[in-house]
Amino acid sequence: MMKQVLFLIAITLLISCKEKRNTYLISGNVTNIPDSTIIDLFMDYGDTGNKISSDTIFNGQFEFSDSLETGPVRMCLRMSDWENFCGACDVWVDKEIIEVQGNGKYLSTWKATSKVKEQIALNKFGSATGNLQAKIDSLYLTGFKNRSDKELRGQIMHKIDSIGNQINELEFSIIKENPNSTSAIRKLYELVAFDGPIAKEQIKEIYDSMDPAYKNSLYAEGILSNLEEKKIPEIGDNMLNFIAHDTNGVEHSLTDFKGKYILLDFWSLGCGPCFAAMPETKRIDSLNREQLVIIGVSMSSDEESWEKISKMKNISWINLSDGKGTFAGASAIYGIEGFPSYFLINPEGVIVDKWFGYQEGWLADKLKKHMKDVNV
């Protein structure tokens, strides 16, 4: 009888282990957070984030659990209430229990703990910079609550830049000692992409010392792209070619469309003005296909979400992605720094205008300046 009981226990444990291997559990225990506060879980793609779940905090407790096909993957926790909370808690999620502890409204100071190698590497950065991150979160909250005061916002941004440089110095010292992790190569990319205080020669030296496994990533491509000396195309320059694919996987070269006017529309999934521009874009596209090709270029490396949004928005114009998001590829070639960004190219392949942002009627006004018979 005892052997049978032991056998049943063993079978139960095996089944339980199999379930755990397919499921993650993020268990939160935080203090000084009001009951009924909504906390969101985002899948982090580096250049975009996709909210995948929400929970309500009671007695400092929250929980997220779901199946996971492959791991580890990077996620982050944020609050829905931007008026009273700031920052994000980054979490590397694998098929196990991840414990999150924190105190107060600055999520950058919260800490996730697990056996995941990447989480352990990430926590080294958090331990060194947590106090400075809390100061930045505090300043952002102050700026958000006083967003109509331009002078104060300018002062706040100056302070944030100064603290950010201190953080960059600390993080670079950690990268030098521990270069081989996804967190390290991501932060190295951010140092070069956002013009941090570290010289490019130093960044290149650390990059060269990294294991090849970490160089096969979009962060690595982004580092190399930013280290290159390249000329961003301006009005009067010839267009620069790139290759990208549509939602069916068919590749297109920009030069394929030469002979008509081309409007390049660099857009992102998290960009409100990009979506606001779509009705006008759709109307102009439908009225001018004989003389104008509108090409939307997705700046998100999350291609699954790009395909879903494209279908949901019923995008009718040419809709492409090179899968490199804001890290490299088309975004680097054209020096894209914000969304939406537009380049108007004449039939000879020369850039005749470029601009950033959107307000109703802008597309029509810009096209009328350069195209005689455009229908708007």
C-alpha positions in Angstrom: 0.0 0.0 0.0 2.8 2.4 0.9 4.5 1.8 -2.4 1.3 2.6 -4.3 0.9 5.9 -2.3 4.5 6.9 -3.1 4.0 6.0 -6.7 0.9 8.2 -6.9 2.8 11.1 -5.2 5.6 10.7 -7.7 3.2 10.8 -10.6 1.5 13.9 -9.2 4.8 15.7 -8.8 5.8 14.9 -12.4 2.5 16.2 -13.7 2.9 19.3 -11.5 6.5 19.9 -12.9 5.3 19.6 -16.4 2.6 22.2 -15.8 5.2 24.6 -14.3 7.4 24.3 -17.3 4.7 25.8 -19.4 3.5 28.5 -17.1 4.9 31.6 -15.5 3.7 33.3 -12.3 4.6 36.9 -11.4 3.7 37.3 -7.7 3.7 40.9 -6.4 4.0 42.1 -2.8 4.2 45.8 -2.5 3.7 48.5 0.1 2.3 52.0 0.2 0.1 51.4 -2.8 -3.7 52.2 -2.4 -6.1 49.4 -2.9 -7.9 49.2 -6.3 -4.8 50.5 -8.1 -4.6 49.0 -11.6 -1.2 47.5 -12.6 -0.5 46.5 -16.2 1.9 43.9 -17.6 3.6 44.7 -20.9 5.5 42.5 -23.3 8.7 44.4 -24.0 10.0 44.3 -27.6 12.8 46.9 -27.0 11.3 49.6 -29.2 7.6 49.0 -28.4 5.6 47.5 -25.6 2.3 45.5 -25.9 0.0 45.4 -22.9 -0.9 41.8 -22.3 -2.7 41.8 -19.0 -3.9 43.9 -16.0 -4.6 43.3 -12.3 -6.0 45.2 -9.4 -3.8 45.6 -6.3 -5.4 44.7 -3.0 -3.5 44.6 0.3 -0.3 45.1 -1.7 -0.9 41.9 -3.7 -1.1 41.3 -7.4 -0.5 38.4 -9.7 0.0 37.5 -13.3 0.1 34.0 -14.7 -0.1 32.5 -18.2 1.4 29.9 -20.4 4.7 30.7 -22.1 5.9 29.0 -25.3 9.5 30.0 -25.1 11.5 31.9 -22.5 13.0 33.8 -21.0 11.2 36.9 -22.4 11.4 40.5 -21.1 8.2 42.1 -19.7 7.6 45.2 -17.6 5.1 46.4 -15.0 3.6 49.8 -15.2 0.7 51.6 -13.5 -2.3 52.8 -15.5 -2.5 55.9 -13.3 0.2 58.2 -14.8 -0.8 61.1 -12.6 0.4 59.4 -9.4 2.9 56.7 -10.5 6.0 56.7 -12.7 8.6 54.4 -14.0 8.6 50.7 -14.9 9.7 47.5 -13.2 11.4 45.3 -15.8 10.9 41.5 -15.4 12.6 38.6 -17.2 9.9 35.9 -17.3 10.4 32.2 -17.6 8.3 29.2 -16.7 8.7 29.6 -13.0 7.7 31.9 -10.1 9.0 35.5 -10.2 8.6 37.5 -7.0 8.2 41.3 -7.2 8.7 43.5 -4.2 8.5 47.3 -4.0 7.6 50.3 -1.9 5.8 53.3 -3.2 5.0 55.0 -6.5 8.4 54.8 -8.3 8.3 51.5 -10.1 12.0 51.8 -11.2 12.9 51.0 -7.6 10.9 47.8 -7.4 12.8 44.6 -7.7 11.9 41.3 -9.4 13.7 38.2 -8.1 14.0 34.8 -9.8 16.5 32.2 -11.0 16.5 33.6 -14.5 20.0 34.5 -15.5 19.0 37.7 -17.3 17.0 38.9 -14.3 20.1 38.4 -12.1 22.2 40.4 -14.6 19.5 43.2 -14.8 19.3 43.5 -11.0 23.0 44.4 -10.9 22.1 47.6 -12.8 19.1 48.3 -10.6 21.1 47.9 -7.4 23.6 50.5 -8.6 21.2 53.1 -10.0 18.0 52.6 -8.1 18.3 55.8 -6.0 19.0 57.9 -9.1 16.2 56.3 -11.0 13.8 57.2 -8.2 14.9 60.9 -8.5 14.2 60.8 -12.3 10.7 59.2 -11.6 10.0 61.9 -9.1 11.0 64.7 -11.6 8.9 63.1 -14.4 5.8 63.1 -12.1 6.4 66.7 -11.2 6.8 67.6 -14.8 3.6 65.7 -15.8 1.5 67.4 -13.1 2.9 70.8 -14.3 3.0 70.2 -18.0 1.6 73.6 -18.8 4.5 75.3 -17.2 7.1 75.3 -20.0 9.9 77.0 -17.9 9.5 74.4 -15.1 9.5 71.6 -17.6 12.7 72.9 -19.1 14.4 73.0 -15.7 13.1 69.5 -14.9 14.4 68.1 -18.2 17.9 69.6 -17.5 18.0 67.9 -14.2 16.9 64.6 -15.7 19.6 64.8 -18.3 22.2 65.4 -15.6 21.1 62.5 -13.5 20.8 60.4 -16.6 24.5 61.0 -17.4 25.4 59.8 -13.9 23.3 56.6 -14.5 25.0 56.1 -17.8 28.5 56.2 -16.2 27.5 53.7 -13.5 25.9 51.4 -16.0 28.9 51.5 -18.3 31.1 50.5 -15.4 28.9 47.4 -14.8 28.9 46.5 -18.5 32.7 46.6 -18.6 32.8 44.1 -15.7 29.8 42.0 -16.9 29.4 42.4 -20.7 27.7 39.1 -21.6 24.0 39.5 -21.1 21.0 40.8 -23.0 20.6 43.6 -20.4 24.3 44.6 -21.0 24.0 44.8 -24.8 20.7 46.6 -24.6 22.1 49.3 -22.3 25.2 49.5 -24.5 22.9 50.2 -27.4 21.0 52.9 -25.4 24.3 54.6 -24.6 25.3 55.0 -28.2 21.7 55.5 -29.7 20.8 58.3 -27.3 24.1 60.1 -27.3 25.2 59.3 -23.8 28.4 60.6 -22.2 30.5 57.5 -23.2 32.8 57.8 -26.2 32.0 55.7 -29.2 35.5 54.2 -29.1 34.9 52.8 -25.6 31.5 51.4 -26.7 33.1 49.7 -29.7 35.8 48.2 -27.5 33.2 46.6 -25.1 31.1 45.5 -28.0 34.0 43.7 -29.6 34.7 41.8 -26.4 31.1 40.4 -26.1 30.4 36.8 -26.8 29.0 36.1 -30.3 25.7 34.9 -28.9 24.9 38.5 -27.9 25.9 40.0 -31.2 23.1 38.2 -33.1 20.4 40.6 -32.0 18.7 43.8 -33.0 20.6 45.6 -30.2 23.8 44.6 -31.8 22.7 45.8 -35.2 21.6 49.1 -33.6 25.0 49.5 -31.9 26.9 49.0 -35.2 24.5 51.2 -37.1 25.0 54.1 -34.6 28.8 53.6 -34.6 28.9 54.1 -38.4 29.5 57.5 -39.9 26.6 58.1 -42.2 24.9 61.0 -43.9 21.2 61.4 -43.2 19.4 62.3 -46.5 18.1 65.8 -46.7 15.9 67.7 -49.2 17.7 67.7 -52.6 19.4 64.4 -52.0 18.7 61.2 -53.9 16.5 58.7 -52.0 18.3 55.9 -50.3 17.1 52.4 -51.1 16.1 49.7 -48.7 14.3 46.4 -48.9 11.3 45.5 -46.7 8.4 43.0 -46.8 4.6 43.4 -46.7 2.2 41.5 -44.4 2.3 38.5 -46.8 6.0 38.3 -46.5 6.7 39.5 -50.1 9.8 41.7 -50.3 9.8 45.1 -52.0 12.7 47.4 -52.9 12.1 51.2 -52.7 13.5 51.6 -56.2 10.7 49.4 -57.5 8.4 52.4 -57.1 10.6 55.0 -58.8 8.8 56.8 -61.6 5.9 58.1 -59.5 5.9 60.4 -56.5 6.6 58.4 -53.3 5.5 59.4 -49.9 7.4 57.5 -47.2 5.4 57.4 -44.0 7.5 56.1 -41.0 5.0 55.2 -38.3 4.9 53.2 -35.0 2.3 51.1 -33.2 2.4 53.3 -30.1 2.0 56.6 -31.9 -1.3 58.4 -31.6 -0.6 61.0 -34.3 0.3 58.1 -36.7 -3.2 56.6 -36.3 -4.8 60.1 -36.5 -3.2 60.5 -39.9 -4.6 57.3 -41.3 -8.0 58.5 -42.6 -6.4 61.3 -44.6 -3.7 59.0 -45.8 -6.3 56.5 -47.0 -8.3 59.2 -48.8 -5.2 60.6 -50.6 -4.0 57.2 -51.5 -7.3 56.2 -53.1 -7.5 59.4 -55.2 -3.9 59.5 -56.5 -2.6 56.0 -57.3 -1.8 56.9 -60.9 0.8 59.4 -59.8 1.6 58.8 -56.1 2.7 55.7 -54.1 2.3 56.0 -50.3 4.5 53.6 -48.5 4.0 53.1 -44.8 7.2 51.8 -43.0 6.5 50.2 -39.6 9.0 51.2 -37.0 8.1 48.3 -34.7 10.2 45.1 -34.4 7.1 43.4 -33.1 5.9 42.1 -36.5 3.0 40.1 -35.1 1.4 43.2 -33.6 2.2 45.1 -36.8 0.3 42.6 -38.9 -2.7 42.6 -36.5 -2.9 46.4 -36.4 -2.5 46.6 -40.1 -5.5 44.3 -40.6 -7.6 46.1 -37.9 -6.9 49.5 -39.5 -7.5 48.2 -43.0 -4.4 49.8 -44.4 -4.9 50.1 -48.1 -1.6 51.7 -49.1 1.8 49.9 -49.5 2.6 48.7 -45.9 6.1 47.5 -45.2 8.4 46.4 -42.4 12.0 45.3 -42.4 11.7 43.8 -38.9 14.4 46.0 -37.5 12.2 48.6 -35.9 14.0 51.6 -34.6 17.3 49.7 -34.2 18.7 49.6 -37.7 17.6 49.2 -41.3 15.3 51.8 -42.9 15.0 53.8 -39.7 18.7 54.2 -39.4 19.2 54.9 -43.1 16.7 57.8 -43.0 17.6 59.0 -39.5 14.2 58.6 -38.0 13.9 60.1 -34.5 10.2 60.5 -34.1 6.8 59.5 -35.5 5.2 60.0 -37.9 8.1 61.1 -40.1 7.6 61.8 -43.8 9.8 62.0 -46.9 8.3 63.1 -50.3 10.3 61.8 -53.2 9.8 62.9 -56.8 9.6 60.5 -59.8 13.3 61.0 -60.5 14.1 59.7 -57.0 15.0 63.0 -55.4 13.8 64.0 -51.9 11.7 67.2 -52.4 10.4 67.5 -48.8 10.6 66.0 -45.4 8.7 66.7 -42.2 7.8 65.4 -38.7 4.4 65.1 -37.0 0.8 65.3 -38.1 -2.1 67.7 -37.9 -5.3 67.4 -39.9 -4.7 68.7 -43.5 -0.9 68.6 -43.3 -0.6 65.8 -45.9 -2.8 67.6 -48.4 -1.0 70.9 -47.9 2.5 69.4 -48.3 1.5 67.4 -51.5 -0.1 70.5 -53.1 3.2 72.4 -52.8 5.0 69.8 -54.9 2.4 68.0 -57.1 0.4 70.0 -59.6 -2.5 67.7 -60.2 -2.8 66.0 -56.7 -6.3 65.2 -55.6 -7.0 66.0 -51.9 
